[in-house]
Amino acid sequence: MPSGGVKDLGELVFIGLGLYDENDMSLRGLKEAETADFVFAEFYTSLMAGLSLERLEERIGKKVIIVTRKTLEEDNGEPILQKAENMKVAFLVPGDPLIATTHVDLRIRAQKRGIKTLVVHGVSIVSAVMGLSGLQNYRFGRSVTVPFLENGLVSETPYNVIAENKARDLHTLCFLDIKAEKKQYMTVKEALEILLALEKKRKMHVVTLDSVAVGLAKAGAGDAVVKADKIKALLSFEFGSPPHVLVFPAPRLHFVEAEALINLAGAPEQVNKLVG
């Protein structure tokens, strides 16, 4: 029984799909989707480059109803909640269903209406970045999204967060903006150019051509790309198709982190100078 003492009416199960394609969904997630009366999914918070909706529906044996950002954020998820009031509903989400998304709000709304909720976690880009790069998880500070320019204006928040984390000797994970409805997915190069433009304005030496960064593409795929280097080299590196993410390492590295960047991410030997 949820807090508040209201009797459960139905059930809403949040299921993480993982990073790349329909094969990343856990067996538990698959079982929950198979036994649901309705299955909803959203794909506006992240790009699953290898996913086929047809194969996904074939695997779970049900039609998948795609919802948009408007359904979740403007309509407060009502189409999902109304079904879940007296039936079992599965909600499929790329990655982990409650990390780097706004879906916590949907879960809270369900609980307040007496709808039982369950979370089936999936592989998140947050943990994948750490595993692929070799950077240690306890040394990451606040993460941030690098947004596309809006009407020629650029948010300075990413620059500020990177600066704050560097001052605390912490790594920064930068999510790159997505406009799924327009099929626009920011690349590492685009993000770096935005940050370099901010550096030109702010002049704090936070993101310079000689700064070390790590770009990652298609995490979770067999041909995932991980490359660490100075920004001036990353600007011309071919990361391939999205989704991309970007990491700014702390000013000082643990010796294992430096070794990982060299051996796992193709960083130049000079990163050993950052060990301290």
C-alpha positions as CSV (number, residue, x, y, z in Angstrom):
1,M,0.0,0.0,0.0
2,P,1.5,3.4,-1.0
3,S,2.1,6.2,1.5
4,G,-1.2,7.8,2.4
5,G,-3.1,4.6,2.9
6,V,-4.8,4.5,-0.4
7,K,-5.6,1.1,-1.8
8,D,-3.7,0.1,-4.9
9,L,-5.8,0.3,-8.1
10,G,-3.5,-0.7,-10.8
11,E,0.3,-0.9,-11.5
12,L,2.8,1.1,-13.4
13,V,6.1,-0.5,-14.1
14,F,9.0,1.6,-15.2
15,I,11.4,-0.5,-17.4
16,G,14.9,0.6,-18.5
17,L,15.7,-0.5,-22.0
18,G,19.5,0.0,-21.7
19,L,21.7,1.8,-24.2
20,Y,21.8,0.4,-27.7
21,D,19.0,-1.9,-28.9
22,E,16.1,-4.2,-27.7
23,N,18.7,-6.8,-26.6
24,D,19.7,-4.6,-23.7
25,M,16.4,-5.0,-21.8
26,S,16.8,-7.3,-18.8
27,L,15.0,-10.6,-18.6
28,R,13.1,-9.2,-15.6
29,G,12.1,-6.2,-17.7
30,L,11.0,-8.4,-20.5
31,K,8.8,-10.5,-18.2
32,E,7.1,-7.4,-16.8
33,A,6.4,-6.1,-20.3
34,E,5.0,-9.4,-21.4
35,T,2.5,-9.5,-18.5
36,A,1.4,-5.9,-18.9
37,D,-2.0,-5.0,-20.3
38,F,-0.6,-1.9,-22.1
39,V,3.0,-1.0,-23.0
40,F,4.0,2.6,-23.5
41,A,7.5,3.9,-24.5
42,E,9.3,7.2,-24.9
43,F,12.4,7.8,-27.1
44,Y,12.8,11.6,-26.7
45,T,15.2,11.5,-23.8
46,S,17.9,9.4,-25.5
47,L,18.7,7.8,-28.8
48,M,18.9,4.0,-28.9
49,A,20.8,3.8,-32.2
50,G,20.2,0.0,-32.8
51,L,16.7,-0.3,-31.6
52,S,13.9,-1.6,-33.9
53,L,10.4,-0.9,-32.7
54,E,9.2,-3.9,-34.8
55,R,11.7,-6.2,-33.2
56,L,10.8,-4.8,-29.7
57,E,7.1,-5.5,-30.2
58,E,7.8,-8.9,-31.5
59,R,10.0,-9.7,-28.5
60,I,7.4,-8.6,-25.9
61,G,4.4,-9.8,-27.9
62,K,2.5,-6.5,-27.7
63,K,2.1,-3.2,-29.5
64,V,4.1,-0.4,-28.0
65,I,2.4,3.0,-27.8
66,I,5.0,5.8,-28.3
67,V,4.4,8.9,-26.2
68,T,6.0,12.3,-26.8
69,R,7.5,14.9,-24.5
70,K,4.2,16.7,-24.5
71,T,2.4,13.6,-23.2
72,L,4.8,13.4,-20.2
73,E,5.5,17.0,-19.4
74,E,2.5,19.0,-20.6
75,D,-0.2,16.4,-20.1
76,N,1.4,15.1,-17.0
77,G,1.4,11.5,-18.3
78,E,-2.4,11.3,-18.1
79,P,-2.8,8.7,-21.0
80,I,-0.5,6.4,-19.0
81,L,-1.9,7.1,-15.6
82,Q,-5.5,6.6,-16.7
83,K,-4.7,3.1,-18.0
84,A,-2.7,2.3,-14.9
85,E,-5.5,3.1,-12.5
86,N,-7.1,-0.3,-13.0
87,M,-4.6,-2.3,-15.2
88,K,-1.0,-3.2,-15.4
89,V,0.9,-0.7,-17.5
90,A,4.6,-0.9,-18.6
91,F,6.5,2.2,-19.5
92,L,9.7,1.6,-21.4
93,V,12.5,4.2,-21.2
94,P,16.0,4.3,-22.8
95,G,18.8,3.7,-20.3
96,D,17.6,3.6,-16.7
97,P,14.1,4.9,-16.4
98,L,14.7,7.3,-13.6
99,I,18.2,8.7,-14.3
100,A,18.7,11.9,-16.3
101,T,14.9,12.0,-17.1
102,T,11.9,13.7,-15.7
103,H,10.0,10.5,-15.0
104,V,10.3,10.7,-11.3
105,D,7.4,13.1,-11.5
106,L,5.3,10.5,-13.2
107,R,6.0,7.9,-10.5
108,I,5.1,10.4,-7.8
109,R,1.8,11.2,-9.6
110,A,1.0,7.5,-9.8
111,Q,1.7,6.8,-6.1
112,K,-0.5,9.7,-5.1
113,R,-3.4,8.2,-7.1
114,G,-3.0,4.8,-5.4
115,I,-1.3,3.2,-8.3
116,K,1.4,0.7,-7.4
117,T,4.8,1.4,-9.0
118,L,7.8,-0.8,-9.7
119,V,11.1,0.1,-11.2
120,V,13.1,-2.3,-13.4
121,H,16.5,-0.7,-13.8
122,G,18.5,-0.7,-17.0
123,V,22.0,0.1,-18.0
124,S,22.6,3.8,-17.7
125,I,24.9,6.0,-19.7
126,V,26.2,7.3,-16.4
127,S,27.7,4.0,-15.4
128,A,28.7,3.1,-19.0
129,V,30.8,6.2,-19.3
130,M,32.7,5.3,-16.2
131,G,33.3,1.8,-17.4
132,L,34.3,2.7,-20.9
133,S,36.6,5.5,-20.0
134,G,38.1,4.0,-16.8
135,L,37.5,7.2,-14.9
136,Q,36.6,6.4,-11.3
137,N,33.0,6.9,-10.4
138,Y,33.5,8.5,-7.0
139,R,35.5,11.3,-8.6
140,F,32.6,12.6,-10.7
141,G,31.0,15.9,-9.7
142,R,27.7,17.4,-10.9
143,S,26.7,16.4,-14.4
144,V,25.3,18.9,-17.0
145,T,23.7,19.0,-20.4
146,V,25.2,21.1,-23.2
147,P,22.1,22.6,-25.0
148,F,21.7,23.7,-28.6
149,L,21.7,27.4,-29.2
150,E,18.3,29.0,-28.9
151,N,17.8,32.1,-31.0
152,G,21.5,32.5,-31.2
153,L,21.9,32.5,-27.4
154,V,23.9,29.9,-25.5
155,S,23.6,28.8,-21.9
156,E,26.7,29.3,-19.8
157,T,25.6,26.7,-17.3
158,P,27.8,23.9,-18.8
159,Y,30.8,26.1,-18.7
160,N,30.1,27.0,-15.1
161,V,29.6,23.4,-14.0
162,I,32.8,22.3,-15.6
163,A,34.6,25.1,-13.9
164,E,33.2,24.3,-10.5
165,N,34.0,20.6,-10.8
166,K,37.6,21.3,-11.9
167,A,38.0,23.6,-9.0
168,R,37.0,20.7,-6.8
169,D,39.3,18.3,-8.7
170,L,36.3,16.3,-10.1
171,H,35.3,14.9,-13.4
172,T,32.4,16.3,-15.4
173,L,29.9,14.2,-17.4
174,C,28.3,16.3,-20.1
175,F,25.1,15.0,-21.7
176,L,24.6,16.4,-25.2
177,D,21.3,17.9,-26.2
178,I,18.7,16.0,-28.2
179,K,15.8,17.3,-30.2
180,A,14.2,13.9,-31.1
181,E,11.2,15.4,-32.9
182,K,13.6,17.1,-35.3
183,K,16.1,14.2,-35.3
184,Q,18.8,16.5,-34.1
185,Y,21.5,14.9,-31.8
186,M,24.4,17.0,-30.7
187,T,27.8,15.7,-31.6
188,V,31.0,16.0,-29.6
189,K,32.4,18.5,-32.1
190,E,29.3,20.7,-31.8
191,A,29.5,20.6,-28.0
192,L,33.2,21.5,-28.0
193,E,32.6,24.4,-30.3
194,I,29.9,25.8,-28.0
195,L,32.1,25.4,-25.0
196,L,35.1,27.0,-26.7
197,A,32.9,30.0,-27.7
198,L,32.1,30.3,-24.0
199,E,35.7,30.1,-23.1
200,K,36.4,33.0,-25.5
201,K,33.8,35.0,-23.7
202,R,34.7,34.0,-20.1
203,K,38.5,33.6,-20.4
204,M,38.8,31.4,-17.3
205,H,40.9,28.8,-19.1
206,V,38.4,26.1,-18.3
207,V,37.8,24.7,-21.8
208,T,40.8,25.5,-24.1
209,L,42.2,23.8,-27.1
210,D,44.8,22.2,-24.9
211,S,42.3,20.9,-22.4
212,V,41.9,17.1,-22.2
213,A,38.5,15.7,-22.8
214,V,36.9,12.3,-23.5
215,G,34.3,11.8,-26.2
216,L,32.1,8.7,-26.4
217,A,29.8,7.5,-29.1
218,K,27.2,4.6,-29.3
219,A,27.9,3.4,-25.7
220,G,26.5,-0.1,-25.4
221,A,27.1,-1.0,-29.0
222,G,29.8,-3.5,-30.2
223,D,31.5,-0.7,-32.1
224,A,31.3,1.9,-29.3
225,V,33.9,4.7,-29.8
226,V,35.9,6.1,-26.9
227,K,38.6,8.7,-27.5
228,A,40.5,10.9,-25.0
229,D,42.8,13.7,-26.3
230,K,43.3,17.4,-26.2
231,I,40.3,19.3,-27.6
232,K,42.2,20.5,-30.6
233,A,42.6,16.9,-31.7
234,L,39.0,15.8,-30.7
235,L,37.6,18.6,-33.0
236,S,38.7,16.6,-36.1
237,F,38.2,13.1,-34.7
238,E,35.5,11.1,-36.4
239,F,33.2,9.7,-33.7
240,G,30.6,8.3,-36.1
241,S,26.9,8.4,-35.6
242,P,25.2,9.5,-32.3
243,P,24.4,9.4,-29.5
244,H,27.5,11.2,-28.2
245,V,28.5,12.2,-24.7
246,L,31.5,14.2,-23.4
247,V,33.6,14.0,-20.3
248,F,36.0,16.6,-18.9
249,P,38.5,14.8,-16.5
250,A,39.6,16.4,-13.3
251,P,42.8,18.5,-13.4
252,R,44.6,15.7,-11.6
253,L,44.2,12.0,-12.4
254,H,44.8,8.8,-10.3
255,F,47.5,6.8,-12.0
256,V,45.0,4.1,-12.9
257,E,42.8,6.6,-14.5
258,A,45.6,7.9,-16.6
259,E,46.6,4.4,-17.6
260,A,42.9,3.6,-18.5
261,L,42.6,6.7,-20.7
262,I,45.8,5.7,-22.6
263,N,44.9,2.0,-23.0
264,L,41.1,2.2,-23.3
265,A,40.5,5.6,-24.8
266,G,43.6,6.1,-27.0
267,A,44.8,9.1,-25.0
268,P,48.4,10.4,-25.7
269,E,51.1,9.4,-23.2
270,Q,51.2,13.1,-22.0
271,V,48.1,12.5,-19.8
272,N,50.5,10.9,-17.4
273,K,51.5,14.5,-16.6
274,L,48.1,14.9,-15.0
275,V,48.8,12.2,-12.4
276,G,49.0,13.7,-8.9
